[in-house]
Amino acid sequence: MLAVLLAGAALGARAAEVPLTVCADPDDLPYSNRAQQGFENRIAALLAADLHHPLRYYWWPQMRGFGRKTLTAARCDLWLGVARDMAHIESTRPYYRSSYMFVTRRAETGLAGLTFDDPRLKNHLIGVQMVGSGAGSTPPAHALAVRGIVANVRGFMVDGEAAASHPRAAILDALIAHRIDVAIVWGPQAGFYARRSPMPLRLEPARPDDEPAAPMTYAIAMAVRRGETALERAIDASLEAHAARIRKILDDYGVPQLPLVTASSVRAPQPAGAAR
């Protein structure tokens, strides 16, 4: 493993031949796919080149248990797209920060400026992303439920057996088809699919974003196994050196980016749709 070589300060041609192995989903745009067309593929390639190691992938579907079956099982060195300070992993410095977004049809001006406390939400069909069997498993679903907004909420699975091909796009497909009126979507997916939408869509950060039980804003980092401090430091240095190029990659994919504030990193469950 690359981490072992870094920890032992092994240098030379033989060390340079050891790949940086990244665990990723083979069919999960805008993040990654086997054709390496996702923004995480591009960022991983940038890091591997900077570290002077070839890039290799260990492909595994993004669903519950992903980290345990890939990174923790030592099948890869690096896991991109995790909420900073998740339990059981060592996280790098964050490389972007994003938010859940209220997404509405731009032509419908009466739905601009929504918040979770807005009375308009009770009178419209709302789509929320879900992971697993519990509607409360995502922050937007929880925020709606504690406000008594349940009957007019429709759930859209983003992983697991219920997910069809490209399930992350389904919620915005429903919005475009007028099957729902409001979609609450994790920022990178919202930006990526809205940019490709045949209908102009409005994206606004979900507010309030600082509820302790249901944060809407997350600092996103990478993960290595606990104790692999040499690899963590090498990745941190590369992320800092190439911060501008990484922001440009994210911009190219329409990812809504908020200012990075390290002190506000959230120790919380993964946002639905980010790598889990």
C-alpha positions as CSV (number, residue, x, y, z in Angstrom):
1,M,0.0,0.0,0.0
2,L,1.1,3.5,-0.8
3,A,0.6,4.6,2.9
4,V,3.2,2.0,4.0
5,L,5.8,3.4,1.6
6,L,5.2,7.0,2.7
7,A,5.4,6.1,6.3
8,G,8.7,4.4,5.8
9,A,10.0,7.2,3.6
10,A,10.7,4.7,0.8
11,L,12.0,6.5,-2.3
12,G,13.2,5.8,-5.7
13,A,11.8,4.1,-8.9
14,R,10.3,1.2,-7.1
15,A,8.3,3.4,-4.7
16,A,7.1,5.5,-7.6
17,E,5.6,2.5,-9.2
18,V,3.2,1.8,-6.3
19,P,-0.2,3.2,-7.2
20,L,-2.4,5.5,-5.2
21,T,-5.6,3.4,-4.9
22,V,-8.8,5.2,-4.7
23,C,-12.1,3.6,-3.7
24,A,-15.0,4.9,-5.8
25,D,-18.4,4.0,-7.3
26,P,-18.2,2.8,-11.0
27,D,-21.5,4.6,-11.9
28,D,-22.1,7.6,-9.8
29,L,-22.0,10.9,-11.7
30,P,-21.3,13.7,-11.0
31,Y,-18.8,12.1,-8.6
32,S,-17.2,9.1,-10.4
33,N,-17.6,6.4,-13.0
34,R,-15.5,3.8,-14.7
35,A,-14.8,6.2,-17.6
36,Q,-13.4,8.6,-15.0
37,Q,-15.8,11.4,-16.1
38,G,-16.7,12.6,-12.6
39,F,-15.2,15.5,-10.7
40,E,-13.8,13.2,-8.0
41,N,-12.0,11.3,-10.8
42,R,-10.5,14.5,-12.0
43,I,-9.4,15.5,-8.5
44,A,-8.0,12.1,-7.8
45,A,-6.0,12.2,-11.0
46,L,-4.6,15.6,-10.0
47,L,-3.5,14.3,-6.6
48,A,-1.9,11.2,-8.0
49,A,0.1,13.2,-10.5
50,D,1.2,15.6,-7.8
51,L,2.4,12.7,-5.6
52,H,4.1,11.0,-8.6
53,H,2.2,7.8,-8.3
54,P,0.0,6.0,-10.8
55,L,-3.7,6.1,-10.1
56,R,-5.7,2.9,-9.6
57,Y,-9.3,2.4,-8.6
58,Y,-11.1,-0.1,-6.4
59,W,-14.6,0.1,-7.7
60,W,-17.5,-0.5,-5.3
61,P,-21.2,0.8,-5.3
62,Q,-21.8,3.8,-3.1
63,M,-24.2,2.4,-0.5
64,R,-24.3,1.8,3.2
65,G,-21.1,0.1,4.4
66,F,-19.0,1.5,1.6
67,G,-16.2,2.7,3.8
68,R,-16.1,-0.5,5.9
69,K,-15.9,-2.7,2.7
70,T,-13.3,-0.6,1.0
71,L,-11.1,1.8,3.0
72,T,-11.3,0.0,6.3
73,A,-10.8,-3.3,4.6
74,A,-7.5,-2.0,3.2
75,R,-8.6,-2.3,-0.4
76,C,-7.7,1.3,-1.2
77,D,-5.7,4.2,0.2
78,L,-8.0,7.1,-0.2
79,W,-11.8,7.8,-0.1
80,L,-12.9,11.1,-1.7
81,G,-16.1,13.0,-0.8
82,V,-16.6,12.3,2.9
83,A,-18.1,14.7,5.5
84,R,-15.2,16.0,7.6
85,D,-14.6,14.3,11.0
86,M,-16.7,11.2,10.4
87,A,-16.1,8.5,12.9
88,H,-13.7,5.6,12.4
89,I,-11.6,7.4,9.7
90,E,-8.9,10.1,9.5
91,S,-10.1,13.0,7.4
92,T,-7.9,15.4,5.5
93,R,-8.4,19.1,5.2
94,P,-11.7,19.9,3.5
95,Y,-11.5,20.7,-0.2
96,Y,-14.9,22.1,-0.6
97,R,-18.0,23.1,1.3
98,S,-21.5,22.8,0.0
99,S,-25.1,22.8,1.1
100,Y,-28.4,21.2,0.4
101,M,-30.3,23.3,-2.1
102,F,-34.0,24.2,-2.6
103,V,-34.5,23.6,-6.3
104,T,-37.6,25.0,-8.0
105,R,-38.7,25.8,-11.6
106,R,-37.3,29.3,-12.4
107,A,-40.5,30.3,-14.2
108,E,-42.5,30.0,-11.0
109,T,-41.4,33.1,-9.2
110,G,-43.8,32.5,-6.3
111,L,-41.5,29.8,-4.9
112,A,-38.3,31.9,-4.7
113,G,-36.7,32.5,-1.3
114,L,-37.9,29.4,0.5
115,T,-36.8,28.4,4.0
116,F,-37.8,25.4,6.1
117,D,-40.0,27.7,8.2
118,D,-41.8,29.0,5.1
119,P,-45.6,28.4,5.2
120,R,-45.6,27.9,1.4
121,L,-44.0,24.5,1.9
122,K,-47.2,23.1,3.3
123,N,-49.1,23.8,0.1
124,H,-46.8,22.2,-2.4
125,L,-45.4,18.7,-3.2
126,I,-41.8,18.4,-1.9
127,G,-39.3,15.9,-3.0
128,V,-36.5,14.9,-0.6
129,Q,-33.6,12.5,-1.0
130,M,-33.7,9.3,1.1
131,V,-31.1,6.8,2.1
132,G,-32.2,3.4,3.4
133,S,-35.7,2.8,4.8
134,G,-36.1,5.8,7.1
135,A,-37.4,9.1,5.7
136,G,-35.6,10.8,8.6
137,S,-32.2,9.5,7.5
138,T,-31.4,12.7,5.6
139,P,-31.2,16.2,7.1
140,P,-34.0,17.8,4.8
141,A,-36.4,15.0,5.7
142,H,-35.7,15.5,9.4
143,A,-36.1,19.3,9.1
144,L,-39.5,18.9,7.4
145,A,-40.7,16.2,9.8
146,V,-40.0,18.2,13.0
147,R,-42.1,21.0,11.4
148,G,-45.0,18.6,10.7
149,I,-44.5,18.7,7.0
150,V,-45.0,15.0,6.1
151,A,-48.1,14.3,4.0
152,N,-47.0,16.3,1.0
153,V,-43.4,15.0,1.0
154,R,-42.2,12.5,-1.6
155,G,-39.0,10.5,-1.1
156,F,-36.4,9.7,-3.7
157,M,-33.9,6.9,-3.0
158,V,-30.3,7.6,-3.9
159,D,-28.8,4.2,-3.2
160,G,-29.6,0.6,-2.3
161,E,-31.8,-1.9,-4.1
162,A,-34.6,0.5,-4.8
163,A,-32.3,2.7,-6.8
164,A,-32.6,2.6,-10.6
165,S,-29.9,3.7,-13.1
166,H,-28.7,7.3,-12.3
167,P,-31.1,7.5,-9.3
168,R,-29.6,10.9,-8.2
169,A,-31.2,12.6,-11.2
170,A,-34.7,11.2,-10.5
171,I,-35.7,13.9,-8.1
172,L,-35.0,16.7,-10.6
173,D,-36.6,14.7,-13.4
174,A,-39.8,14.7,-11.2
175,L,-39.5,18.5,-10.7
176,I,-39.1,19.1,-14.4
177,A,-42.1,16.8,-15.1
178,H,-44.2,18.8,-12.6
179,R,-44.7,15.7,-10.4
180,I,-43.3,17.7,-7.5
181,D,-43.0,21.5,-6.9
182,V,-39.9,21.7,-4.8
183,A,-36.8,19.5,-4.6
184,I,-34.4,19.6,-1.8
185,V,-31.1,18.2,-3.1
186,W,-27.5,17.9,-2.0
187,G,-25.6,20.7,-3.7
188,P,-23.2,18.8,-6.1
189,Q,-26.0,16.8,-7.6
190,A,-28.3,19.8,-7.7
191,G,-25.8,21.9,-9.6
192,F,-24.7,19.2,-12.0
193,Y,-28.1,18.0,-13.1
194,A,-29.7,21.5,-13.1
195,R,-26.9,22.7,-15.5
196,R,-28.0,19.9,-17.8
197,S,-31.8,20.4,-17.4
198,P,-33.9,21.3,-20.4
199,M,-35.9,23.6,-18.1
200,P,-34.3,26.5,-16.2
201,L,-34.1,25.8,-12.5
202,R,-33.5,28.0,-9.5
203,L,-31.1,26.8,-6.8
204,E,-31.0,28.4,-3.4
205,P,-29.2,27.2,-0.3
206,A,-31.5,25.4,2.2
207,R,-32.1,27.6,5.3
208,P,-31.7,27.5,8.2
209,D,-28.5,25.6,7.7
210,D,-27.3,25.3,11.3
211,E,-29.8,23.2,13.1
212,P,-27.9,20.8,15.4
213,A,-30.0,17.7,14.5
214,A,-30.1,18.4,10.8
215,P,-27.3,20.5,9.4
216,M,-27.6,21.5,5.8
217,T,-24.0,22.6,5.2
218,Y,-21.1,20.2,5.1
219,A,-17.3,20.6,4.7
220,I,-16.2,17.8,2.4
221,A,-12.8,16.1,2.8
222,M,-11.0,12.9,2.0
223,A,-10.4,9.9,4.2
224,V,-7.5,7.6,5.0
225,R,-7.3,4.9,7.6
226,R,-6.6,5.9,11.1
227,G,-2.9,6.0,11.8
228,E,-1.8,6.7,8.2
229,T,-0.6,10.2,9.1
230,A,2.1,10.3,6.4
231,L,-0.4,9.8,3.6
232,E,-2.8,12.2,5.3
233,R,-0.1,14.9,5.4
234,A,0.8,14.3,1.8
235,I,-2.8,14.6,0.6
236,D,-3.3,17.8,2.8
237,A,-0.2,19.4,1.2
238,S,-1.5,18.5,-2.3
239,L,-5.0,19.9,-1.6
240,E,-3.5,23.1,-0.4
241,A,-1.1,23.5,-3.3
242,H,-3.8,22.8,-5.9
243,A,-6.8,24.5,-4.2
244,A,-7.4,26.9,-7.1
245,R,-7.4,24.0,-9.7
246,I,-9.8,22.0,-7.5
247,R,-12.2,24.9,-7.2
248,K,-12.1,25.2,-11.0
249,I,-12.9,21.5,-11.4
250,L,-15.9,21.9,-9.1
251,D,-17.0,25.0,-11.0
252,D,-16.9,23.0,-14.2
253,Y,-19.4,20.5,-12.7
254,G,-21.7,23.2,-11.3
255,V,-21.0,22.3,-7.7
256,P,-22.3,25.1,-5.4
257,Q,-19.4,26.2,-3.2
258,L,-19.5,28.0,0.1
259,P,-16.5,29.6,1.8
260,L,-14.3,27.0,3.5
261,V,-14.4,27.6,7.3
262,T,-12.4,24.8,8.9
263,A,-13.7,25.6,12.4
264,S,-17.3,25.0,11.3
265,S,-16.7,21.5,10.0
266,V,-19.7,19.3,10.9
267,R,-19.3,16.1,12.9
268,A,-22.5,14.5,11.5
269,P,-23.8,11.9,9.2
270,Q,-23.0,12.1,5.5
271,P,-25.2,14.2,3.3
272,A,-27.3,12.0,1.1
273,G,-25.6,11.5,-2.2
274,A,-22.1,12.3,-1.1
275,A,-19.8,9.4,-0.9
276,R,-20.8,7.3,2.2
